[in-house]
Every structure is written in C-alpha cells, then in structure tokens.
Amino acid sequence: MFVRAWNNQNVPKNRCVAYCPFHKYYLTKQQLKRKKCLGKQCKYLQKLEHYFWKERERRRKERKKRRNDAYKI
C-alpha cells in the first residue's frame, strides 16, 4: 500500500515512521531527519509502529548509560 509523503511522493507505508496530521502527510526516516520534526518537538507528529523508534530509544539509553558511567569514579 502506498501513501502520500512529503512533496506528494508516493512511498510504501512500511517505510513510513511518522504521520503529520497538520500537514496531512507521512514521513520516512530520511524525511523526518531532514525536516527536523523531532528537534522542533512538533506537537502534531504521530509515531507509527516502526523499528526506527525502538532503535532510537535503544541508542538513547546506551548514550545515557555511557554518560552516567563516565561520572562514576
């Protein structure tokens, strides 16, 4: 199934990681990074079920653990 993504591109829905109801389009991983939706903390962004979010959370926890381990002496 194809859905409308940024710039009216048709992409497979399984490649989409988020949906923006404000702009009414789906975002792929690359588009999400390019548009900086997460950095802007867009309140409209809706996460879709995708491995991207699990991987992102895993990396964040790993960074936090490394940072905490660096302060332990």
N, C-alpha and C positions, 0 to 999 in steps of 0.2 A: 504494500500500500504506500502510495506517495502522498506527501503533504507539502503545503506551501511553506517555504522557508524564506529567509531574508533575501531581498531583491527578487521576489517571485520565482525563486528556483524551486523546482520540484525535486525533493530528495526522499529516499526511503525513510519511513517512520522509525525504523530500528536504528538509524544513525542519529536521530534527534535526541538531545539530552534535556531540553527545556522548552517551555512554551511561554510566550509573552501575550497575555490577553489584551494588553493595552495596544500593542501594535498588530495583534492577530496573526502571528507567525511563529513557527517552530524554529529552534536554533540547534545547529550541530555543535560539536565540541569546538571546532575551529572558529565558528562564528561567535560563539559565546565568549571566547578569549579575545577575539578581535574587537567586539563591541564593548568589552569590559563591563558587562552587566553585573558580575559579581563584585567587582571593585567599586562600582557605583552604588552597590547594595540596593538594586532595583526592587521595589516592594511588589511589583507585578509579576516577577519571574516565578514560574511554577516548575519545579523539578519533575522530570519524568523518570520512570524506573529505568535506570541505565547503569552499567558498571562504572562509568565515569565518576559518579558521586561516591561510590564505595571506595574506589581507588583514591580519590581526592581526600576523603576522610582518613583513610589509612596513612597517607603521606603527612597529613596534618598532625596526627597522633605521633607519628615517628619523629617529626621535627620537634614537637613539644617534649617528647621523652629525651631526645638528644640535648635540648636546651636545659632541661632540668638536671640531667646527668652531668653537664658541664659545670653547674654551680655546686654540685656535691663534692666536697673535698675530704 
